[in-house]
Amino acid sequence: MKIQIVRDVLEANDQLADTIRTESHKSGLKLINIMSSPGSGKTSLLEKIIPELKKKGIRVAVIEGDITTTADAERIATLDIPVAQINTESFGGDCHLGAEVIMPALHQFELNELDLVIIENVGNLVCPAEFDTGSNYNFVVISTTEGEDKPLKYPLMFRVCDTTIINKTDLVPYLDMDINLLRENIRKIKPQMRIIETSAKTGQNIPEIVNHVQTLLKQ
């Protein structure tokens, strides 16, 4: 019985996610869902990426997901873009965002006036990978401080993503970790994964991420 319930929930979510993609396509809009463990640097990366996207004329909004607080949304709002906050605490403290909460968040925006909506998912390497948000592309951010084994421990997250951003590369000299092994482990899970190494602190390869996003928007 429990298996049946889980299946029904996922099927309903997937159907709504397809509806989101259909509506977004009609508006000429793309959605990118960014996932990671807590503290990987998603928000810091967005603070660097979004101003560069705006300089290229890309009209962007962000959906912020957190169990509680609006701290990240407040940081993003200073970039002068539309932001919608989702707090999962009000419906059980879910550790992920599903299509059922993305849909009403999207309706807070004027979709015809946007090119891109970035979903910053709840920090977790398990649950967010299981729920389709209706995004066109999935990114995973992994920081060098998390070690090399995370792709092997959480393979579904890396299977459902198109792009991996390895953040905090500036810390590699001070860590007991092998970034080459991290790359190898990512490729073991998904050989065709696009990997970009960056540092939100130093700005390393931020232009490469921006160009990558711009290319995805044209597809």
Order of alpha helices (4+ residues) and beta strands (2+ residues): alpha-beta-alpha-beta-alpha-beta-alpha-beta-alpha-beta-alpha-alpha-beta-alpha-beta-alpha
